[in-house]
Amino acid sequence: MAFAANEIVILATARAKPGREADLEAALREVAAPTRAQRGCLQFELYRPPQDPGTIVAFEHWASSEDHQQHLQGDHLKRLMARFDGILASPPDIMIMNPL
């Protein structure tokens, strides 16, 4: 897959508190469609490692850093962050990468 120089990829890892795994999945599924509809979102997918059912990794591909920054200001993402307070075992791990 070829990337344009200004595109970015993000891996966001969220870990649920014990017993809150289903809540984490539901919260992330709720933001998937609105995120995919945003300008500059080229891909947004959710993954769960089979050895760790309490962890969900979001793979995000954005046309530009500016598009991603606009995403972070969206109401659906603000609601997600508020829900995370009661669901997550620790803050999400966000890795922003530029293509080589």
C-alpha positions as CSV (number, residue, x, y, z in Angstrom):
1,M,0.0,0.0,0.0
2,A,1.4,3.4,-1.0
3,F,0.9,6.3,1.3
4,A,1.0,10.0,0.5
5,A,3.6,11.9,2.5
6,N,1.1,13.8,4.6
7,E,-0.9,10.7,5.7
8,I,-0.7,9.4,9.2
9,V,-1.5,6.1,10.8
10,I,-2.6,5.7,14.4
11,L,-2.6,2.7,16.7
12,A,-4.8,3.4,19.8
13,T,-4.8,0.7,22.4
14,A,-7.5,0.7,25.1
15,R,-7.5,-1.8,28.1
16,A,-10.8,-2.4,30.0
17,K,-11.1,-2.8,33.7
18,P,-12.0,-6.3,34.7
19,G,-15.6,-7.0,33.9
20,R,-15.9,-3.9,31.6
21,E,-14.7,-5.6,28.4
22,A,-18.2,-5.6,26.8
23,D,-18.6,-1.9,27.7
24,L,-15.4,-1.0,26.0
25,E,-16.3,-2.8,22.9
26,A,-19.8,-1.2,22.8
27,A,-18.3,2.3,23.3
28,L,-15.7,1.9,20.5
29,R,-18.3,0.4,18.1
30,E,-20.5,3.4,18.7
31,V,-17.8,5.8,17.4
32,A,-16.7,3.7,14.5
33,A,-19.4,4.8,12.0
34,P,-19.2,8.5,12.8
35,T,-15.4,8.3,12.7
36,R,-15.4,6.6,9.3
37,A,-17.7,9.4,8.0
38,Q,-15.3,12.2,8.9
39,R,-13.4,14.1,6.3
40,G,-9.9,12.6,5.9
41,C,-10.7,9.2,7.5
42,L,-9.3,6.7,5.1
43,Q,-9.7,3.7,7.4
44,F,-10.8,2.9,10.9
45,E,-10.8,-0.6,12.2
46,L,-11.1,-2.3,15.6
47,Y,-9.1,-5.4,16.6
48,R,-8.9,-7.5,19.7
49,P,-5.8,-9.7,20.5
50,P,-7.1,-13.3,21.1
51,Q,-4.8,-13.6,24.1
52,D,-6.1,-10.4,25.8
53,P,-9.9,-10.0,25.5
54,G,-9.8,-6.8,27.7
55,T,-7.8,-5.0,25.0
56,I,-9.0,-3.4,21.8
57,V,-6.7,-1.7,19.3
58,A,-8.0,0.8,16.9
59,F,-6.2,1.1,13.6
60,E,-6.7,4.6,12.1
61,H,-5.5,5.9,8.7
62,W,-5.9,9.6,8.1
63,A,-5.3,11.7,5.0
64,S,-3.5,14.3,7.2
65,S,-2.6,15.3,10.7
66,E,-5.1,18.2,10.4
67,D,-7.9,15.8,9.6
68,H,-7.0,13.7,12.7
69,Q,-6.9,16.8,14.8
70,Q,-10.4,17.7,13.6
71,H,-11.5,14.2,14.5
72,L,-10.3,14.7,18.1
73,Q,-12.6,17.7,18.4
74,G,-15.7,15.8,17.3
75,D,-18.7,15.4,19.7
76,H,-18.7,11.6,19.3
77,L,-15.1,11.4,20.4
78,K,-15.6,13.7,23.4
79,R,-18.5,11.5,24.5
80,L,-16.2,8.4,24.2
81,M,-13.5,10.0,26.3
82,A,-16.1,10.8,29.0
83,R,-17.2,7.1,29.0
84,F,-13.7,5.9,29.2
85,D,-13.4,7.2,32.8
86,G,-15.4,4.3,34.1
87,I,-14.3,1.7,31.6
88,L,-10.6,1.9,31.1
89,A,-8.0,0.3,33.4
90,S,-5.4,2.9,32.3
91,P,-5.2,5.8,29.8
92,P,-5.2,4.7,26.2
93,D,-1.9,4.2,24.5
94,I,-1.8,6.3,21.3
95,M,0.9,5.9,18.7
96,I,1.0,8.3,15.8
97,M,3.1,7.2,12.8
98,N,4.2,8.8,9.6
99,P,4.8,6.7,6.5
100,L,8.3,6.1,5.3
